[in-house]
Amino acid sequence: MSVSRVRRLFDDHALVGAKVAGALRTPSVFLDVDGQPRSDLRGTITVLHDNGFSDEETLDWLMSTEESLATSPIEALRAGRKAEVRRVAQGLL
């Protein structure tokens, strides 16, 4: 994947990441087996941004254990629980 494509994915909120040693990085669990952004991630990122979350806050929420899901939101997405994750995300303020 080209650098310009990756930048576009971040700009389009298909991915979120954090700067590490000056470079923007994203967790590998945000990508599918073909190295593309998970199809269920973009809508969840949009819901969180609509609730005022920054990219850093979004990344933190996706990777941290969410009590109501009994796992991290990204793991719940990977388990096919997209609707449940988005419902929880919509309830965050």
PyMOL Python script that loads the backbone (N, CA, C, O; Angstrom):
from pymol import cmd

cmd.read_pdbstr("""\
ATOM      1  N   MET A   1       0.858  -1.165   0.000  1.00  0.00           N
ATOM      2  CA  MET A   1       0.000   0.000   0.000  1.00  0.00           C
ATOM      3  C   MET A   1       0.907   1.231   0.000  1.00  0.00           C
ATOM      4  O   MET A   1       1.888   1.283   0.741  1.00  0.00           O
ATOM      5  N   SER A   2       0.582   2.205  -0.818  1.00  0.00           N
ATOM      6  CA  SER A   2       1.416   3.399  -0.933  1.00  0.00           C
ATOM      7  C   SER A   2       1.233   4.321   0.272  1.00  0.00           C
ATOM      8  O   SER A   2       0.225   4.261   0.976  1.00  0.00           O
ATOM      9  N   VAL A   3       2.222   5.162   0.486  1.00  0.00           N
ATOM     10  CA  VAL A   3       2.166   6.127   1.586  1.00  0.00           C
ATOM     11  C   VAL A   3       0.980   7.069   1.400  1.00  0.00           C
ATOM     12  O   VAL A   3       0.295   7.404   2.366  1.00  0.00           O
ATOM     13  N   SER A   4       0.738   7.494   0.165  1.00  0.00           N
ATOM     14  CA  SER A   4      -0.388   8.405  -0.072  1.00  0.00           C
ATOM     15  C   SER A   4      -1.722   7.728   0.235  1.00  0.00           C
ATOM     16  O   SER A   4      -2.639   8.373   0.743  1.00  0.00           O
ATOM     17  N   ARG A   5      -1.837   6.449  -0.065  1.00  0.00           N
ATOM     18  CA  ARG A   5      -3.069   5.698   0.256  1.00  0.00           C
ATOM     19  C   ARG A   5      -3.266   5.608   1.762  1.00  0.00           C
ATOM     20  O   ARG A   5      -4.379   5.780   2.258  1.00  0.00           O
ATOM     21  N   VAL A   6      -2.192   5.341   2.486  1.00  0.00           N
ATOM     22  CA  VAL A   6      -2.274   5.254   3.948  1.00  0.00           C
ATOM     23  C   VAL A   6      -2.688   6.601   4.530  1.00  0.00           C
ATOM     24  O   VAL A   6      -3.544   6.661   5.412  1.00  0.00           O
ATOM     25  N   ARG A   7      -2.088   7.670   4.043  1.00  0.00           N
ATOM     26  CA  ARG A   7      -2.466   9.011   4.528  1.00  0.00           C
ATOM     27  C   ARG A   7      -3.943   9.287   4.268  1.00  0.00           C
ATOM     28  O   ARG A   7      -4.638   9.848   5.115  1.00  0.00           O
ATOM     29  N   ARG A   8      -4.414   8.887   3.092  1.00  0.00           N
ATOM     30  CA  ARG A   8      -5.824   9.086   2.753  1.00  0.00           C
ATOM     31  C   ARG A   8      -6.731   8.306   3.709  1.00  0.00           C
ATOM     32  O   ARG A   8      -7.786   8.803   4.103  1.00  0.00           O
ATOM     33  N   LEU A   9      -6.327   7.093   4.081  1.00  0.00           N
ATOM     34  CA  LEU A   9      -7.119   6.291   5.025  1.00  0.00           C
ATOM     35  C   LEU A   9      -7.227   6.986   6.377  1.00  0.00           C
ATOM     36  O   LEU A   9      -8.284   6.959   7.007  1.00  0.00           O
ATOM     37  N   PHE A  10      -6.138   7.609   6.824  1.00  0.00           N
ATOM     38  CA  PHE A  10      -6.190   8.367   8.076  1.00  0.00           C
ATOM     39  C   PHE A  10      -7.056   9.614   7.905  1.00  0.00           C
ATOM     40  O   PHE A  10      -7.873   9.924   8.772  1.00  0.00           O
ATOM     41  N   ASP A  11      -6.883  10.328   6.795  1.00  0.00           N
ATOM     42  CA  ASP A  11      -7.675  11.538   6.540  1.00  0.00           C
ATOM     43  C   ASP A  11      -9.165  11.233   6.428  1.00  0.00           C
ATOM     44  O   ASP A  11     -10.002  12.029   6.854  1.00  0.00           O
ATOM     45  N   ASP A  12      -9.493  10.072   5.851  1.00  0.00           N
ATOM     46  CA  ASP A  12     -10.895   9.669   5.671  1.00  0.00           C
ATOM     47  C   ASP A  12     -11.470   8.968   6.896  1.00  0.00           C
ATOM     48  O   ASP A  12     -12.623   8.534   6.883  1.00  0.00           O
ATOM     49  N   HIS A  13     -10.676   8.857   7.948  1.00  0.00           N
ATOM     50  CA  HIS A  13     -11.075   8.211   9.205  1.00  0.00           C
ATOM     51  C   HIS A  13     -11.435   6.737   9.028  1.00  0.00           C
ATOM     52  O   HIS A  13     -12.283   6.204   9.743  1.00  0.00           O
ATOM     53  N   ALA A  14     -10.785   6.095   8.076  1.00  0.00           N
ATOM     54  CA  ALA A  14     -10.913   4.641   7.955  1.00  0.00           C
ATOM     55  C   ALA A  14      -9.962   3.965   8.929  1.00  0.00           C
ATOM     56  O   ALA A  14     -10.134   2.796   9.274  1.00  0.00           O
ATOM     57  N   LEU A  15      -8.954   4.718   9.370  1.00  0.00           N
ATOM     58  CA  LEU A  15      -7.979   4.255  10.360  1.00  0.00           C
ATOM     59  C   LEU A  15      -7.700   5.375  11.339  1.00  0.00           C
ATOM     60  O   LEU A  15      -7.833   6.551  11.000  1.00  0.00           O
ATOM     61  N   VAL A  16      -7.318   5.019  12.538  1.00  0.00           N
ATOM     62  CA  VAL A  16      -6.782   5.972  13.509  1.00  0.00           C
ATOM     63  C   VAL A  16      -5.455   5.408  13.994  1.00  0.00           C
ATOM     64  O   VAL A  16      -5.212   4.203  13.944  1.00  0.00           O
ATOM     65  N   GLY A  17      -4.619   6.299  14.457  1.00  0.00           N
ATOM     66  CA  GLY A  17      -3.321   5.869  14.959  1.00  0.00           C
ATOM     67  C   GLY A  17      -2.754   6.902  15.903  1.00  0.00           C
ATOM     68  O   GLY A  17      -3.424   7.862  16.284  1.00  0.00           O
ATOM     69  N   ALA A  18      -1.517   6.688  16.269  1.00  0.00           N
ATOM     70  CA  ALA A  18      -0.812   7.596  17.164  1.00  0.00           C
ATOM     71  C   ALA A  18       0.609   7.755  16.656  1.00  0.00           C
ATOM     72  O   ALA A  18       1.166   6.852  16.031  1.00  0.00           O
ATOM     73  N   LYS A  19       1.185   8.912  16.933  1.00  0.00           N
ATOM     74  CA  LYS A  19       2.574   9.131  16.544  1.00  0.00           C
ATOM     75  C   LYS A  19       3.493   8.403  17.507  1.00  0.00           C
ATOM     76  O   LYS A  19       3.387   8.545  18.725  1.00  0.00           O
ATOM     77  N   VAL A  20       4.397   7.623  16.937  1.00  0.00           N
ATOM     78  CA  VAL A  20       5.418   6.902  17.689  1.00  0.00           C
ATOM     79  C   VAL A  20       6.741   7.222  17.010  1.00  0.00           C
ATOM     80  O   VAL A  20       6.938   6.919  15.833  1.00  0.00           O
ATOM     81  N   ALA A  21       7.642   7.838  17.765  1.00  0.00           N
ATOM     82  CA  ALA A  21       8.947   8.232  17.216  1.00  0.00           C
ATOM     83  C   ALA A  21       8.778   9.063  15.942  1.00  0.00           C
ATOM     84  O   ALA A  21       9.533   8.906  14.982  1.00  0.00           O
ATOM     85  N   GLY A  22       7.777   9.949  15.948  1.00  0.00           N
ATOM     86  CA  GLY A  22       7.562  10.855  14.834  1.00  0.00           C
ATOM     87  C   GLY A  22       6.785  10.292  13.658  1.00  0.00           C
ATOM     88  O   GLY A  22       6.494  11.021  12.710  1.00  0.00           O
ATOM     89  N   ALA A  23       6.442   9.012  13.699  1.00  0.00           N
ATOM     90  CA  ALA A  23       5.694   8.394  12.595  1.00  0.00           C
ATOM     91  C   ALA A  23       4.312   7.979  13.077  1.00  0.00           C
ATOM     92  O   ALA A  23       4.158   7.476  14.190  1.00  0.00           O
ATOM     93  N   LEU A  24       3.313   8.190  12.236  1.00  0.00           N
ATOM     94  CA  LEU A  24       1.947   7.796  12.566  1.00  0.00           C
ATOM     95  C   LEU A  24       1.819   6.285  12.412  1.00  0.00           C
ATOM     96  O   LEU A  24       2.121   5.731  11.355  1.00  0.00           O
ATOM     97  N   ARG A  25       1.371   5.627  13.468  1.00  0.00           N
ATOM     98  CA  ARG A  25       1.252   4.161  13.479  1.00  0.00           C
ATOM     99  C   ARG A  25      -0.176   3.770  13.849  1.00  0.00           C
ATOM    100  O   ARG A  25      -0.882   4.500  14.545  1.00  0.00           O
ATOM    101  N   THR A  26      -0.578   2.603  13.365  1.00  0.00           N
ATOM    102  CA  THR A  26      -1.883   2.045  13.706  1.00  0.00           C
ATOM    103  C   THR A  26      -1.687   0.593  14.142  1.00  0.00           C
ATOM    104  O   THR A  26      -0.814  -0.091  13.608  1.00  0.00           O
ATOM    105  N   PRO A  27      -2.469   0.114  15.088  1.00  0.00           N
ATOM    106  CA  PRO A  27      -2.331  -1.281  15.520  1.00  0.00           C
ATOM    107  C   PRO A  27      -2.650  -2.260  14.387  1.00  0.00           C
ATOM    108  O   PRO A  27      -3.550  -2.020  13.582  1.00  0.00           O
ATOM    109  N   SER A  28      -1.917  -3.339  14.336  1.00  0.00           N
ATOM    110  CA  SER A  28      -2.125  -4.335  13.277  1.00  0.00           C
ATOM    111  C   SER A  28      -3.518  -4.957  13.344  1.00  0.00           C
ATOM    112  O   SER A  28      -4.031  -5.411  12.321  1.00  0.00           O
ATOM    113  N   VAL A  29      -4.142  -4.989  14.523  1.00  0.00           N
ATOM    114  CA  VAL A  29      -5.495  -5.563  14.632  1.00  0.00           C
ATOM    115  C   VAL A  29      -6.539  -4.713  13.909  1.00  0.00           C
ATOM    116  O   VAL A  29      -7.675  -5.155  13.734  1.00  0.00           O
ATOM    117  N   PHE A  30      -6.173  -3.501  13.487  1.00  0.00           N
ATOM    118  CA  PHE A  30      -7.087  -2.654  12.730  1.00  0.00           C
ATOM    119  C   PHE A  30      -7.107  -3.034  11.250  1.00  0.00           C
ATOM    120  O   PHE A  30      -7.890  -2.485  10.475  1.00  0.00           O
ATOM    121  N   LEU A  31      -6.246  -3.975  10.862  1.00  0.00           N
ATOM    122  CA  LEU A  31      -6.139  -4.386   9.465  1.00  0.00           C
ATOM    123  C   LEU A  31      -6.635  -5.815   9.297  1.00  0.00           C
ATOM    124  O   LEU A  31      -6.528  -6.634  10.210  1.00  0.00           O
ATOM    125  N   ASP A  32      -7.180  -6.106   8.115  1.00  0.00           N
ATOM    126  CA  ASP A  32      -7.623  -7.479   7.841  1.00  0.00           C
ATOM    127  C   ASP A  32      -6.436  -8.315   7.356  1.00  0.00           C
ATOM    128  O   ASP A  32      -5.302  -7.837   7.333  1.00  0.00           O
ATOM    129  N   VAL A  33      -6.696  -9.538   6.976  1.00  0.00           N
ATOM    130  CA  VAL A  33      -5.617 -10.451   6.568  1.00  0.00           C
ATOM    131  C   VAL A  33      -4.903  -9.986   5.303  1.00  0.00           C
ATOM    132  O   VAL A  33      -3.776 -10.407   5.043  1.00  0.00           O
ATOM    133  N   ASP A  34      -5.537  -9.130   4.519  1.00  0.00           N
ATOM    134  CA  ASP A  34      -4.928  -8.597   3.300  1.00  0.00           C
ATOM    135  C   ASP A  34      -4.218  -7.270   3.535  1.00  0.00           C
ATOM    136  O   ASP A  34      -3.726  -6.651   2.592  1.00  0.00           O
ATOM    137  N   GLY A  35      -4.164  -6.828   4.800  1.00  0.00           N
ATOM    138  CA  GLY A  35      -3.500  -5.569   5.118  1.00  0.00           C
ATOM    139  C   GLY A  35      -4.342  -4.340   4.864  1.00  0.00           C
ATOM    140  O   GLY A  35      -3.826  -3.223   4.871  1.00  0.00           O
ATOM    141  N   GLN A  36      -5.632  -4.526   4.640  1.00  0.00           N
ATOM    142  CA  GLN A  36      -6.563  -3.417   4.420  1.00  0.00           C
ATOM    143  C   GLN A  36      -7.269  -3.085   5.735  1.00  0.00           C
ATOM    144  O   GLN A  36      -7.383  -3.950   6.604  1.00  0.00           O
ATOM    145  N   PRO A  37      -7.747  -1.843   5.896  1.00  0.00           N
ATOM    146  CA  PRO A  37      -8.490  -1.507   7.116  1.00  0.00           C
ATOM    147  C   PRO A  37      -9.707  -2.420   7.269  1.00  0.00           C
ATOM    148  O   PRO A  37     -10.385  -2.723   6.288  1.00  0.00           O
ATOM    149  N   ARG A  38      -9.980  -2.851   8.487  1.00  0.00           N
ATOM    150  CA  ARG A  38     -11.154  -3.688   8.757  1.00  0.00           C
ATOM    151  C   ARG A  38     -12.399  -2.934   8.292  1.00  0.00           C
ATOM    152  O   ARG A  38     -12.541  -1.740   8.555  1.00  0.00           O
ATOM    153  N   SER A  39     -13.283  -3.623   7.612  1.00  0.00           N
ATOM    154  CA  SER A  39     -14.487  -2.986   7.075  1.00  0.00           C
ATOM    155  C   SER A  39     -15.429  -2.492   8.165  1.00  0.00           C
ATOM    156  O   SER A  39     -16.223  -1.583   7.926  1.00  0.00           O
ATOM    157  N   ASP A  40     -15.355  -3.073   9.354  1.00  0.00           N
ATOM    158  CA  ASP A  40     -16.245  -2.680  10.447  1.00  0.00           C
ATOM    159  C   ASP A  40     -15.681  -1.554  11.306  1.00  0.00           C
ATOM    160  O   ASP A  40     -16.319  -1.128  12.269  1.00  0.00           O
ATOM    161  N   LEU A  41     -14.498  -1.073  10.966  1.00  0.00           N
ATOM    162  CA  LEU A  41     -13.842  -0.073  11.798  1.00  0.00           C
ATOM    163  C   LEU A  41     -14.273   1.352  11.470  1.00  0.00           C
ATOM    164  O   LEU A  41     -14.473   2.158  12.379  1.00  0.00           O
ATOM    165  N   ARG A  42     -14.418   1.674  10.191  1.00  0.00           N
ATOM    166  CA  ARG A  42     -14.706   3.053   9.774  1.00  0.00           C
ATOM    167  C   ARG A  42     -15.965   3.613  10.442  1.00  0.00           C
ATOM    168  O   ARG A  42     -15.932   4.724  10.970  1.00  0.00           O
ATOM    169  N   GLY A  43     -17.055   2.878  10.430  1.00  0.00           N
ATOM    170  CA  GLY A  43     -18.293   3.368  11.038  1.00  0.00           C
ATOM    171  C   GLY A  43     -18.164   3.581  12.531  1.00  0.00           C
ATOM    172  O   GLY A  43     -18.740   4.518  13.083  1.00  0.00           O
ATOM    173  N   THR A  44     -17.409   2.714  13.185  1.00  0.00           N
ATOM    174  CA  THR A  44     -17.188   2.858  14.625  1.00  0.00           C
ATOM    175  C   THR A  44     -16.362   4.105  14.900  1.00  0.00           C
ATOM    176  O   THR A  44     -16.654   4.850  15.836  1.00  0.00           O
ATOM    177  N   ILE A  45     -15.334   4.339  14.091  1.00  0.00           N
ATOM    178  CA  ILE A  45     -14.519   5.553  14.229  1.00  0.00           C
ATOM    179  C   ILE A  45     -15.396   6.781  14.018  1.00  0.00           C
ATOM    180  O   ILE A  45     -15.272   7.763  14.750  1.00  0.00           O
ATOM    181  N   THR A  46     -16.278   6.735  13.031  1.00  0.00           N
ATOM    182  CA  THR A  46     -17.174   7.861  12.756  1.00  0.00           C
ATOM    183  C   THR A  46     -18.078   8.149  13.948  1.00  0.00           C
ATOM    184  O   THR A  46     -18.251   9.308  14.326  1.00  0.00           O
ATOM    185  N   VAL A  47     -18.653   7.117  14.540  1.00  0.00           N
ATOM    186  CA  VAL A  47     -19.518   7.296  15.718  1.00  0.00           C
ATOM    187  C   VAL A  47     -18.736   7.973  16.841  1.00  0.00           C
ATOM    188  O   VAL A  47     -19.235   8.906  17.470  1.00  0.00           O
ATOM    189  N   LEU A  48     -17.522   7.512  17.093  1.00  0.00           N
ATOM    190  CA  LEU A  48     -16.710   8.086  18.169  1.00  0.00           C
ATOM    191  C   LEU A  48     -16.338   9.534  17.868  1.00  0.00           C
ATOM    192  O   LEU A  48     -16.400  10.382  18.758  1.00  0.00           O
ATOM    193  N   HIS A  49     -15.954   9.830  16.632  1.00  0.00           N
ATOM    194  CA  HIS A  49     -15.635  11.213  16.265  1.00  0.00           C
ATOM    195  C   HIS A  49     -16.871  12.104  16.379  1.00  0.00           C
ATOM    196  O   HIS A  49     -16.770  13.251  16.813  1.00  0.00           O
ATOM    197  N   ASP A  50     -18.029  11.584  15.994  1.00  0.00           N
ATOM    198  CA  ASP A  50     -19.270  12.356  16.126  1.00  0.00           C
ATOM    199  C   ASP A  50     -19.581  12.672  17.586  1.00  0.00           C
ATOM    200  O   ASP A  50     -20.247  13.664  17.881  1.00  0.00           O
ATOM    201  N   ASN A  51     -19.099  11.831  18.495  1.00  0.00           N
ATOM    202  CA  ASN A  51     -19.279  12.071  19.930  1.00  0.00           C
ATOM    203  C   ASN A  51     -18.167  12.933  20.507  1.00  0.00           C
ATOM    204  O   ASN A  51     -18.094  13.109  21.723  1.00  0.00           O
ATOM    205  N   GLY A  52     -17.300  13.473  19.658  1.00  0.00           N
ATOM    206  CA  GLY A  52     -16.270  14.398  20.108  1.00  0.00           C
ATOM    207  C   GLY A  52     -14.937  13.767  20.469  1.00  0.00           C
ATOM    208  O   GLY A  52     -14.059  14.447  21.001  1.00  0.00           O
ATOM    209  N   PHE A  53     -14.767  12.485  20.191  1.00  0.00           N
ATOM    210  CA  PHE A  53     -13.502  11.823  20.496  1.00  0.00           C
ATOM    211  C   PHE A  53     -12.429  12.254  19.496  1.00  0.00           C
ATOM    212  O   PHE A  53     -12.695  12.362  18.299  1.00  0.00           O
ATOM    213  N   SER A  54     -11.234  12.495  19.988  1.00  0.00           N
ATOM    214  CA  SER A  54     -10.088  12.744  19.116  1.00  0.00           C
ATOM    215  C   SER A  54      -9.591  11.400  18.582  1.00  0.00           C
ATOM    216  O   SER A  54     -10.051  10.346  19.021  1.00  0.00           O
ATOM    217  N   ASP A  55      -8.661  11.438  17.646  1.00  0.00           N
ATOM    218  CA  ASP A  55      -8.074  10.188  17.151  1.00  0.00           C
ATOM    219  C   ASP A  55      -7.418   9.411  18.283  1.00  0.00           C
ATOM    220  O   ASP A  55      -7.547   8.189  18.354  1.00  0.00           O
ATOM    221  N   GLU A  56      -6.714  10.112  19.171  1.00  0.00           N
ATOM    222  CA  GLU A  56      -6.037   9.446  20.283  1.00  0.00           C
ATOM    223  C   GLU A  56      -7.033   8.810  21.246  1.00  0.00           C
ATOM    224  O   GLU A  56      -6.826   7.690  21.713  1.00  0.00           O
ATOM    225  N   GLU A  57      -8.118   9.531  21.542  1.00  0.00           N
ATOM    226  CA  GLU A  57      -9.153   8.986  22.427  1.00  0.00           C
ATOM    227  C   GLU A  57      -9.856   7.797  21.769  1.00  0.00           C
ATOM    228  O   GLU A  57     -10.193   6.820  22.438  1.00  0.00           O
ATOM    229  N   THR A  58     -10.071   7.884  20.472  1.00  0.00           N
ATOM    230  CA  THR A  58     -10.686   6.788  19.727  1.00  0.00           C
ATOM    231  C   THR A  58      -9.806   5.549  19.780  1.00  0.00           C
ATOM    232  O   THR A  58     -10.287   4.448  20.048  1.00  0.00           O
ATOM    233  N   LEU A  59      -8.526   5.731  19.528  1.00  0.00           N
ATOM    234  CA  LEU A  59      -7.571   4.621  19.584  1.00  0.00           C
ATOM    235  C   LEU A  59      -7.560   3.991  20.967  1.00  0.00           C
ATOM    236  O   LEU A  59      -7.593   2.767  21.101  1.00  0.00           O
ATOM    237  N   ASP A  60      -7.514   4.825  21.987  1.00  0.00           N
ATOM    238  CA  ASP A  60      -7.492   4.323  23.365  1.00  0.00           C
ATOM    239  C   ASP A  60      -8.757   3.527  23.677  1.00  0.00           C
ATOM    240  O   ASP A  60      -8.679   2.448  24.264  1.00  0.00           O
ATOM    241  N   TRP A  61      -9.923   4.051  23.290  1.00  0.00           N
ATOM    242  CA  TRP A  61     -11.179   3.354  23.580  1.00  0.00           C
ATOM    243  C   TRP A  61     -11.247   2.012  22.854  1.00  0.00           C
ATOM    244  O   TRP A  61     -11.658   1.008  23.434  1.00  0.00           O
ATOM    245  N   LEU A  62     -10.848   1.998  21.599  1.00  0.00           N
ATOM    246  CA  LEU A  62     -10.903   0.757  20.822  1.00  0.00           C
ATOM    247  C   LEU A  62     -10.001  -0.328  21.394  1.00  0.00           C
ATOM    248  O   LEU A  62     -10.320  -1.513  21.294  1.00  0.00           O
ATOM    249  N   MET A  63      -8.889   0.058  21.987  1.00  0.00           N
ATOM    250  CA  MET A  63      -7.897  -0.909  22.462  1.00  0.00           C
ATOM    251  C   MET A  63      -8.067  -1.286  23.935  1.00  0.00           C
ATOM    252  O   MET A  63      -7.524  -2.299  24.374  1.00  0.00           O
ATOM    253  N   SER A  64      -8.805  -0.493  24.697  1.00  0.00           N
ATOM    254  CA  SER A  64      -8.973  -0.737  26.134  1.00  0.00           C
ATOM    255  C   SER A  64     -10.199  -1.602  26.399  1.00  0.00           C
ATOM    256  O   SER A  64     -11.155  -1.594  25.624  1.00  0.00           O
ATOM    257  N   THR A  65     -10.162  -2.337  27.485  1.00  0.00           N
ATOM    258  CA  THR A  65     -11.317  -3.153  27.858  1.00  0.00           C
ATOM    259  C   THR A  65     -12.501  -2.250  28.170  1.00  0.00           C
ATOM    260  O   THR A  65     -12.393  -1.308  28.954  1.00  0.00           O
ATOM    261  N   GLU A  66     -13.617  -2.549  27.552  1.00  0.00           N
ATOM    262  CA  GLU A  66     -14.874  -1.836  27.789  1.00  0.00           C
ATOM    263  C   GLU A  66     -15.739  -2.764  28.626  1.00  0.00           C
ATOM    264  O   GLU A  66     -16.118  -3.846  28.179  1.00  0.00           O
ATOM    265  N   GLU A  67     -16.047  -2.333  29.840  1.00  0.00           N
ATOM    266  CA  GLU A  67     -16.769  -3.177  30.793  1.00  0.00           C
ATOM    267  C   GLU A  67     -18.058  -3.756  30.213  1.00  0.00           C
ATOM    268  O   GLU A  67     -18.351  -4.937  30.400  1.00  0.00           O
ATOM    269  N   SER A  68     -18.821  -2.928  29.515  1.00  0.00           N
ATOM    270  CA  SER A  68     -20.110  -3.396  28.997  1.00  0.00           C
ATOM    271  C   SER A  68     -19.962  -4.438  27.883  1.00  0.00           C
ATOM    272  O   SER A  68     -20.916  -5.156  27.581  1.00  0.00           O
ATOM    273  N   LEU A  69     -18.782  -4.526  27.274  1.00  0.00           N
ATOM    274  CA  LEU A  69     -18.525  -5.528  26.236  1.00  0.00           C
ATOM    275  C   LEU A  69     -17.759  -6.731  26.776  1.00  0.00           C
ATOM    276  O   LEU A  69     -17.670  -7.765  26.114  1.00  0.00           O
ATOM    277  N   ALA A  70     -17.210  -6.591  27.972  1.00  0.00           N
ATOM    278  CA  ALA A  70     -16.393  -7.628  28.617  1.00  0.00           C
ATOM    279  C   ALA A  70     -15.124  -7.950  27.823  1.00  0.00           C
ATOM    280  O   ALA A  70     -14.538  -9.021  27.980  1.00  0.00           O
ATOM    281  N   THR A  71     -14.715  -7.022  26.980  1.00  0.00           N
ATOM    282  CA  THR A  71     -13.485  -7.140  26.192  1.00  0.00           C
ATOM    283  C   THR A  71     -13.200  -5.769  25.590  1.00  0.00           C
ATOM    284  O   THR A  71     -13.936  -4.814  25.841  1.00  0.00           O
ATOM    285  N   SER A  72     -12.159  -5.669  24.815  1.00  0.00           N
ATOM    286  CA  SER A  72     -11.908  -4.401  24.126  1.00  0.00           C
ATOM    287  C   SER A  72     -12.840  -4.297  22.916  1.00  0.00           C
ATOM    288  O   SER A  72     -13.207  -5.314  22.327  1.00  0.00           O
ATOM    289  N   PRO A  73     -13.220  -3.085  22.548  1.00  0.00           N
ATOM    290  CA  PRO A  73     -14.085  -2.928  21.379  1.00  0.00           C
ATOM    291  C   PRO A  73     -13.494  -3.535  20.100  1.00  0.00           C
ATOM    292  O   PRO A  73     -14.235  -4.098  19.294  1.00  0.00           O
ATOM    293  N   ILE A  74     -12.184  -3.432  19.901  1.00  0.00           N
ATOM    294  CA  ILE A  74     -11.610  -4.009  18.686  1.00  0.00           C
ATOM    295  C   ILE A  74     -11.748  -5.528  18.690  1.00  0.00           C
ATOM    296  O   ILE A  74     -11.989  -6.130  17.643  1.00  0.00           O
ATOM    297  N   GLU A  75     -11.600  -6.147  19.844  1.00  0.00           N
ATOM    298  CA  GLU A  75     -11.780  -7.607  19.911  1.00  0.00           C
ATOM    299  C   GLU A  75     -13.243  -7.978  19.686  1.00  0.00           C
ATOM    300  O   GLU A  75     -13.537  -8.999  19.066  1.00  0.00           O
ATOM    301  N   ALA A  76     -14.157  -7.153  20.189  1.00  0.00           N
ATOM    302  CA  ALA A  76     -15.580  -7.399  19.942  1.00  0.00           C
ATOM    303  C   ALA A  76     -15.891  -7.255  18.445  1.00  0.00           C
ATOM    304  O   ALA A  76     -16.664  -8.040  17.897  1.00  0.00           O
ATOM    305  N   LEU A  77     -15.295  -6.260  17.789  1.00  0.00           N
ATOM    306  CA  LEU A  77     -15.479  -6.121  16.343  1.00  0.00           C
ATOM    307  C   LEU A  77     -14.942  -7.343  15.613  1.00  0.00           C
ATOM    308  O   LEU A  77     -15.582  -7.858  14.696  1.00  0.00           O
ATOM    309  N   ARG A  78     -13.780  -7.798  16.017  1.00  0.00           N
ATOM    310  CA  ARG A  78     -13.176  -8.981  15.383  1.00  0.00           C
ATOM    311  C   ARG A  78     -14.039 -10.225  15.588  1.00  0.00           C
ATOM    312  O   ARG A  78     -13.982 -11.163  14.793  1.00  0.00           O
ATOM    313  N   ALA A  79     -14.840 -10.231  16.659  1.00  0.00           N
ATOM    314  CA  ALA A  79     -15.729 -11.362  16.948  1.00  0.00           C
ATOM    315  C   ALA A  79     -17.090 -11.214  16.261  1.00  0.00           C
ATOM    316  O   ALA A  79     -17.977 -12.043  16.461  1.00  0.00           O
ATOM    317  N   GLY A  80     -17.257 -10.161  15.452  1.00  0.00           N
ATOM    318  CA  GLY A  80     -18.503  -9.989  14.714  1.00  0.00           C
ATOM    319  C   GLY A  80     -19.591  -9.243  15.466  1.00  0.00           C
ATOM    320  O   GLY A  80     -20.764  -9.341  15.106  1.00  0.00           O
ATOM    321  N   ARG A  81     -19.226  -8.502  16.500  1.00  0.00           N
ATOM    322  CA  ARG A  81     -20.210  -7.813  17.344  1.00  0.00           C
ATOM    323  C   ARG A  81     -20.304  -6.319  17.004  1.00  0.00           C
ATOM    324  O   ARG A  81     -20.393  -5.481  17.901  1.00  0.00           O
ATOM    325  N   LYS A  82     -20.283  -5.995  15.713  1.00  0.00           N
ATOM    326  CA  LYS A  82     -20.257  -4.609  15.250  1.00  0.00           C
ATOM    327  C   LYS A  82     -21.412  -3.781  15.804  1.00  0.00           C
ATOM    328  O   LYS A  82     -21.184  -2.685  16.316  1.00  0.00           O
ATOM    329  N   ALA A  83     -22.630  -4.270  15.716  1.00  0.00           N
ATOM    330  CA  ALA A  83     -23.796  -3.502  16.174  1.00  0.00           C
ATOM    331  C   ALA A  83     -23.698  -3.198  17.662  1.00  0.00           C
ATOM    332  O   ALA A  83     -24.019  -2.091  18.093  1.00  0.00           O
ATOM    333  N   GLU A  84     -23.261  -4.166  18.441  1.00  0.00           N
ATOM    334  CA  GLU A  84     -23.130  -3.967  19.886  1.00  0.00           C
ATOM    335  C   GLU A  84     -22.060  -2.924  20.191  1.00  0.00           C
ATOM    336  O   GLU A  84     -22.258  -2.061  21.046  1.00  0.00           O
ATOM    337  N   VAL A  85     -20.932  -2.999  19.496  1.00  0.00           N
ATOM    338  CA  VAL A  85     -19.849  -2.031  19.711  1.00  0.00           C
ATOM    339  C   VAL A  85     -20.333  -0.630  19.371  1.00  0.00           C
ATOM    340  O   VAL A  85     -20.076   0.311  20.122  1.00  0.00           O
ATOM    341  N   ARG A  86     -21.016  -0.482  18.271  1.00  0.00           N
ATOM    342  CA  ARG A  86     -21.485   0.852  17.867  1.00  0.00           C
ATOM    343  C   ARG A  86     -22.562   1.374  18.803  1.00  0.00           C
ATOM    344  O   ARG A  86     -22.638   2.578  19.051  1.00  0.00           O
ATOM    345  N   ARG A  87     -23.388   0.492  19.318  1.00  0.00           N
ATOM    346  CA  ARG A  87     -24.410   0.909  20.287  1.00  0.00           C
ATOM    347  C   ARG A  87     -23.738   1.459  21.545  1.00  0.00           C
ATOM    348  O   ARG A  87     -24.149   2.495  22.067  1.00  0.00           O
ATOM    349  N   VAL A  88     -22.711   0.770  22.026  1.00  0.00           N
ATOM    350  CA  VAL A  88     -21.966   1.243  23.203  1.00  0.00           C
ATOM    351  C   VAL A  88     -21.279   2.567  22.872  1.00  0.00           C
ATOM    352  O   VAL A  88     -21.312   3.496  23.679  1.00  0.00           O
ATOM    353  N   ALA A  89     -20.662   2.663  21.704  1.00  0.00           N
ATOM    354  CA  ALA A  89     -19.967   3.891  21.304  1.00  0.00           C
ATOM    355  C   ALA A  89     -20.932   5.071  21.225  1.00  0.00           C
ATOM    356  O   ALA A  89     -20.571   6.189  21.592  1.00  0.00           O
ATOM    357  N   GLN A  90     -22.150   4.834  20.753  1.00  0.00           N
ATOM    358  CA  GLN A  90     -23.140   5.909  20.656  1.00  0.00           C
ATOM    359  C   GLN A  90     -23.543   6.433  22.028  1.00  0.00           C
ATOM    360  O   GLN A  90     -23.938   7.591  22.158  1.00  0.00           O
ATOM    361  N   GLY A  91     -23.447   5.598  23.040  1.00  0.00           N
ATOM    362  CA  GLY A  91     -23.821   6.002  24.392  1.00  0.00           C
ATOM    363  C   GLY A  91     -22.735   6.748  25.141  1.00  0.00           C
ATOM    364  O   GLY A  91     -22.964   7.218  26.255  1.00  0.00           O
ATOM    365  N   LEU A  92     -21.551   6.866  24.545  1.00  0.00           N
ATOM    366  CA  LEU A  92     -20.439   7.556  25.199  1.00  0.00           C
ATOM    367  C   LEU A  92     -20.550   9.055  24.989  1.00  0.00           C
ATOM    368  O   LEU A  92     -20.949   9.515  23.920  1.00  0.00           O
ATOM    369  N   LEU A  93     -20.200   9.798  25.999  1.00  0.00           N
ATOM    370  CA  LEU A  93     -20.167  11.267  25.869  1.00  0.00           C
ATOM    371  C   LEU A  93     -18.876  11.793  26.413  1.00  0.00           C
ATOM    372  O   LEU A  93     -18.647  13.002  26.399  1.00  0.00           O
TER     373      LEU A  93
END
""", "prot")
cmd.dss("prot")
cmd.show_as("cartoon", "prot")
cmd.util.cbc("prot")
cmd.orient("prot")
